[in-house]
Amino acid sequence: MKALRFHAAKDLRIDDIAPLADPGPGEVLIENRFCGICGTDLHEYAYGPIFVPKEPHPFTKAHGPQVLGHEFGGVVRAVGEGVSHVKIGDRVSVQPLIMPRVGDYYADRGLFHLSSQLALAGLSWHSGGMSQAALLNDYNVQPIPASLSDEEAALVEPTAVAVYACDRAGAIAGSSVLITGAGPIGILTAMAARAAGATQLFLSDLNDTRLALAREALRQVRTINPRSEKVGDVVRSETEGNVGCDIAIECVGNEHALKNCVDAVRKQGVVVQTGLHPHENPLNWFDVTFKDIDVRGSWAYPTHYWPRVARLIASGQIPALRIVTKFVSLSEAVEEGFDQLLDPAGRHLKILIDLSR
């Protein structure tokens, strides 16, 4: 079986690996259809190992070489004993979070995504989406509506990140929202905010090409390049009362982007941090206190989001497929996928690997 595996930084290989075993109790074997290349995958390729375990993972025991890919979907090919929610031939999307289901403080409270033993298919599990097949736990495999395409099934995972960020922010009908970062997550977050009822959207990024792609993907969004305009000034000048936006969501993991969020949000507004910061970053805590704002984190997503997010995409309320700018085969994935996405020119947003090619 062909699989794209992480061996070390700048060392991704298409390997021939042994076929996966038949599913055991509570397991499902799927034939993968499409898999997205995520920013996390790019960071592993450029600087890893980061999330790929150097030693066996404490829960899954997985370690490198690691099959990559956690944004994917496919078709059920076999099910193990006790699996009843999917059957052979069903089209599915993969919810990639893996953790203890009982006996864990957060799991016992239904907050599976906050488990201290959390693992992910495609990062710390024996299977991933950048291969011809994957063996998963039954709770990782979610059936999808007939109206959701195979390509869209691979976009449920990043869209779930965006929907949760908007939920954490409390986005409601009539909200004004700033998103910093016009990458796939930033644009999906803007789409999710619009689906939640936001009527005024601002999107900032340093890359004019990505801002142009954002305008194509999402109409009626005010784009801002911080090199030519001050984000906070633009947002204040174009919001009611010139006080700033209700919500600001940081989708970059960048110190300056976070500071722009704090500056642009109105008093008693909400700032949500979604992007992963690589190191500690200072924040003007006087402004946080003086403006009486909330600063909240947003980590991944609750695992029960899958049906809801799939419906949002299938209905067209979140047109997630618009962020896809290229399709590649598995054999092309490194040069035409990973390397293209790391190009500073930023000509692409989301690249999907077509496992049927």
Secondary structure as UniProt FT lines:
FT   STRAND          2..8
FT   TURN            9..10
FT   STRAND          11..16
FT   TURN            25..26
FT   STRAND          27..36
FT   HELIX           39..47
FT   TURN            58..60
FT   STRAND          66..67
FT   STRAND          71..79
FT   TURN            81..82
FT   TURN            88..89
FT   STRAND          91..94
FT   STRAND          97..98
FT   TURN            105..106
FT   HELIX           107..109
FT   HELIX           112..114
FT   TURN            116..117
FT   STRAND          119..120
FT   TURN            121..123
FT   STRAND          133..137
FT   HELIX           138..140
FT   STRAND          141..143
FT   TURN            146..147
FT   HELIX           150..153
FT   TURN            154..155
FT   HELIX           156..169
FT   TURN            173..174
FT   STRAND          176..180
FT   HELIX           184..195
FT   TURN            196..197
FT   STRAND          200..204
FT   HELIX           208..217
FT   STRAND          222..224
FT   TURN            226..228
FT   HELIX           231..237
FT   HELIX           240..242
FT   STRAND          245..250
FT   HELIX           255..264
FT   STRAND          265..273
FT   HELIX           285..290
FT   TURN            291..292
FT   STRAND          294..297
FT   HELIX           303..305
FT   HELIX           306..314
FT   TURN            315..316
FT   HELIX           320..323
FT   STRAND          324..329
FT   HELIX           330..332
FT   HELIX           333..338
FT   HELIX           339..341
FT   TURN            344..345
FT   STRAND          350..354
FT   TURN            355..356
//
